[in-house]
């Protein structure tokens, strides 16, 4: 079924966007206008005034499989109806149809989301959604996007989605330093997110040997609450205790497969823990695959303007959480 965004919905989006403003009392101020250029101070993410800032939002699914969601209307709906202050464009790298085989389509999807986020005043992660190291391709990609978006303070670069578990930190670190050098030659300020080994779970290893010589670097932690319980929070607490800046760039409530039941108790424990530590987070994912973690009910659901019937249980939970 093909769904069309009608004029009435566009009017509704415009009205709702006026609600996605900062809590400063200035009704005309977007989240990005309020916080401006982000930076890292110690282990904390801070805004242009040096005040701690916590961003919360959702990740799009792999662009090569769900390009229909990479649209301004979807960005606008998530910013307004879901109250997301942060979005993540997951630019797939390795599978058929992803960046390595169709870079033009990847850049088309990326540009649609990032341009809309900049226009609407929310923060956005440009995610090199890879599992393996492709240093030269990554450097070329980030040179291109940094050249285009270096003057947009609401852009965040995520240079490695999830290094696989057999990839040591020494390899990930060397790759990361090469890509960071490429970005910093163009963009001196915007936040860069660095992947940690073992699908972004070994932050305790990174904390013992962090990257030095660059500012505004943070390290990603990913969790799926039904699989990754207190032991992963303990690892992260160790890293935070060593002043390692952590950013939760992907998380969800079910098992790490993305399927099975949602563990609401563990999800709530993670929410409380992230709040206590002022950690920004992004929930996975805006997609319509037949799995628990895909938030949209089916391919027949619209690409935005969702009613509750258009969302799976996980989508409803994330929407409710973001609006609390």
Helices and strands as residue ranges (DSSP letters): H 7-17, H 31-35, E 39-41, E 44-46, E 56-60, G 67-69, H 72-80, E 86-92, H 103-120, E 123-129, H 135-149, E 155-158, H 169-184, E 192-194, H 197-200, H 203-207, E 217-224, H 230-241, E 246-252, H 264-276, E 281-286, G 308-310, H 313-322
